[in-house]
Amino acid sequence: MDLKKDFNEKIFAELYIKKHKKILRKLGHYYAKKLKNVGFSEGRIIDVGCGFGEMCMVLAEEIPGCEVVGVDLSKPLLDYARNSIHEGTIKKKVKFEMGNVEKMSFEDDSFDAVFNVNMVHCVSNPISMLNEIERILKPDGHLFIKDLRYSYLKVFEKEINNAFNIEQAKKMIGDSELREGAFSCSLLWWNFEV
Ligand SMILES: C[S@@+](CC[C@H](N)C(=O)[O-])C[C@H]1O[C@@H](n2cnc3c(N)ncnc32)[C@H](O)[C@@H]1O
């Protein structure tokens, strides 16, 4: 399965949006609440691998003083994301860019919060992406990485076949240049947060 190629196919992308819109919206609210709970009310946020942009939209709606950038390589998903930016204040706060998350064009230390969801098992070189995340995150920035974990649940969800197990995920975080953070997991996901 070539995920990079699949996400550039219109029908695959449309099905992906249909299947994941609700959960990504829910995750957006969950993360906005987490940021608000630590007093985050303004700053630059990036969603590294934003897909169809749902989380970026929710974060921009919920955090008053933020500016949100979403980066991805899929044209159909980015088209959808751009079309979902409506007029008004949100338009000034959200931007979607086509780019490779393994080598991003942003300056060092340029984001106050970085999100990376469902990406580690999708990119060709996850460690390059994690190192890039470390590079663009400010020293006192917030980081939220979440990915599917490999488990018996693959019987119900095919995508889990491509995921890393907990040991592999922990090793990858340890082998990368990411700063110290907290690793946690649930039945379906693993998380790394700073
Ligand atoms: C499973 S989706 C996750 C997207 C979004 N975070 C979500 O949860 O819906 C994987 C995404 O990775 C993107 N992708 C894969 N490799 C990439 C790369 N090297 N640079 C940028 N995006 C990439 C695909 O286009 C796709 O949107």
Ligand as a Chemical Component Dictionary entry (heavy atoms), coordinates in Angstrom:
data_LIG
# 
_chem_comp.id                   LIG 
_chem_comp.type                 NON-POLYMER 
_chem_comp.pdbx_formal_charge   0 
_chem_comp.three_letter_code    LIG 
# 
loop_
_chem_comp_atom.comp_id 
_chem_comp_atom.atom_id 
_chem_comp_atom.alt_atom_id 
_chem_comp_atom.type_symbol 
_chem_comp_atom.charge 
_chem_comp_atom.model_Cartn_x 
_chem_comp_atom.model_Cartn_y 
_chem_comp_atom.model_Cartn_z 
_chem_comp_atom.pdbx_ordinal 
LIG C1  C1  C 0  -3.779 8.985  8.003  1  
LIG S1  S1  S 1  -3.680 10.579 7.292  2  
LIG C2  C2  C 0  -3.663 11.612 8.710  3  
LIG C3  C3  C 0  -4.097 13.007 8.383  4  
LIG C4  C4  C 0  -4.701 13.775 9.558  5  
LIG N1  N1  N 0  -3.726 14.074 10.570 6  
LIG C5  C5  C 0  -5.833 12.964 10.122 7  
LIG O1  O1  O 0  -5.722 12.459 11.246 8  
LIG O2  O2  O -1 -6.838 12.814 9.408  9  
LIG C6  C6  C 0  -2.029 10.610 6.724  10 
LIG C7  C7  C 0  -1.695 11.908 5.991  11 
LIG O3  O3  O 0  -0.299 11.946 5.777  12 
LIG C8  C8  C 0  -0.066 12.673 4.594  13 
LIG N2  N2  N 0  1.340  12.431 4.248  14 
LIG C9  C9  C 0  1.988  11.235 4.082  15 
LIG N3  N3  N 0  3.294  11.454 3.895  16 
LIG C10 C10 C 0  3.496  12.811 3.955  17 
LIG C11 C11 C 0  4.638  13.649 3.844  18 
LIG N4  N4  N 0  5.867  13.151 3.655  19 
LIG N5  N5  N 0  4.459  14.994 3.964  20 
LIG C12 C12 C 0  3.236  15.517 4.172  21 
LIG N6  N6  N 0  2.117  14.765 4.301  22 
LIG C13 C13 C 0  2.246  13.429 4.180  23 
LIG C14 C14 C 0  -1.126 12.130 3.659  24 
LIG O4  O4  O 0  -1.361 12.977 2.574  25 
LIG C15 C15 C 0  -2.331 12.064 4.618  26 
LIG O5  O5  O 0  -3.059 13.245 4.621  27 
# 
loop_
_chem_comp_bond.comp_id 
_chem_comp_bond.atom_id_1 
_chem_comp_bond.atom_id_2 
_chem_comp_bond.value_order 
_chem_comp_bond.pdbx_ordinal 
LIG C1  S1  SING 1  
LIG S1  C2  SING 2  
LIG S1  C6  SING 3  
LIG C2  C3  SING 4  
LIG C3  C4  SING 5  
LIG C4  N1  SING 6  
LIG C4  C5  SING 7  
LIG C5  O1  DOUB 8  
LIG C5  O2  SING 9  
LIG C6  C7  SING 10 
LIG C7  O3  SING 11 
LIG C7  C15 SING 12 
LIG O3  C8  SING 13 
LIG C8  N2  SING 14 
LIG C8  C14 SING 15 
LIG N2  C9  SING 16 
LIG N2  C13 SING 17 
LIG C9  N3  DOUB 18 
LIG N3  C10 SING 19 
LIG C10 C11 SING 20 
LIG C10 C13 DOUB 21 
LIG C11 N4  SING 22 
LIG C11 N5  DOUB 23 
LIG N5  C12 SING 24 
LIG C12 N6  DOUB 25 
LIG N6  C13 SING 26 
LIG C14 O4  SING 27 
LIG C14 C15 SING 28 
LIG C15 O5  SING 29 
# 
